């Protein structure tokens, strides 16, 4: 059993479990699946700075913060108790494309050549951590949600603004990978 | 469709709690720890799925945007179908919450942030290899440098709050 759990889980298992989070949260207590809201609650709790957007009863939404702490702990459990002994399998075409950009494909979930503390104060660090993170936080809030709130919860509830947002998420990703990325990596 | 909070709909740019995109609609009182701890456990399961299906992997996101792998499309597609069926069943059979309350659904109001903001998020998603959920799971997996990304994401959210009235919606 443990051996099966240690293997990478197939997309249909993961997809089904993520989809079931929607009714789980609704039935546990009328909570709407959406993760980027946690970032807003962190602002409201720690640095509201009298900005109207952050002045609300964040404690009422605290379930969302418990949820993301759980996600973090889940990451720890999976990595230290259920980790896959084999190196990650990356599509050959992607490996070739990344090598062309001088990004070395290693055996972890994230490339160490980018996601390490040595890069923190370099141009790469600025792009991948600071600017990337800023775009995620700013974009999700401006966009009204992220992959969970729009693509999964919103589409589950047949909301057309969520469909538009989901298409724009994907468009942004394609623009980054195909148009901006080669330029950013040449800096 | 529920229209219980339609009075808020006049302003497209949202007032809490409707403007909170993942609102808490429970009426019954909740204690900070006792009531919320169950969401931590749901989060743990969710985080395990993220890691075990390699959804938090920067490489999987690259593959997705390069159309070199079906994996992420399979995950998101299955999640949406399962979510849709679940929501349909909850509505159809008026399934109540554990507290015996009616499940509330909100209609989202379109605003231009759904386009501009979503595009900006897409750019960030492809660089960081993470949407907000995987950020937390990446940190939990030991990629501690992602804490910097998370702090930047909080800063981005804060700056949005600051500039919100000046941005087109």
Interface residues (C-beta under 8 A of the other chain):
Chain A: X5 X8 X9 X10 X11 X12 X13 X14 X15 X16 X17 X18 X19 X20 X21 X22 X23 X24 X25 X26 X27 X28 X29 X30 X31 X32 X33 X34 X35 X36 X37 X38 X39 X40 X42 X43 X47 X49 X51 X53 X54 X56 X59 X60 X61 X62 X63 X64 X66 X67 X68 X69 X70 X71 X72 X73 X74 X75 X76 X77 X78 X79 X82 X84 X88 X90 X91 X93 X94 X97 X98 X105 X109 X110 X111 X114 X115 X116 X117 X119 X120 X125 X127 X128 X129 X130 X131 X132 X133 X134 X135 X136 X137 X138 X139 X140 X141 X142 X143 X144 X145 X146 X147 X148 X149 X150 X151 X152 X153 X154 X155 X156 X157 X158 X159 X160 X161 X162 X164 X165 X166 X167 X168 X169 X170 X171 X172 X173 X174 X175 X176 X177 X178 X180 X181 X184
Chain B: X14 X16 X17 X20 X21 X22 X23 X24 X25 X26 X27 X28 X30 X32 X35 X36 X37 X38 X39 X40 X41 X42 X43 X44 X45 X46 X47 X48 X49 X50 X51 X52 X53 X54 X55 X56 X57 X58 X59 X61 X62 X63 X64 X65 X66 X68 X69 X70 X71 X72 X74 X75 X76 X77 X78 X79 X80 X81 X82 X83 X84 X86 X87 X89 X90 X95 X97 X98 X99 X101 X103 X104 X105 X106 X107 X108 X109 X110 X111 X113 X114 X115 X116 X117 X118 X119 X120 X121 X122 X123 X124 X125 X126 X127 X128 X129 X130 X131 X132 X133 X135 X136 X137 X138 X139 X140 X141 X142 X143 X144 X145 X146 X148 X149 X150 X151 X152 X153 X154 X155 X156 X157 X158 X159 X160 X161 X162 X164 X167
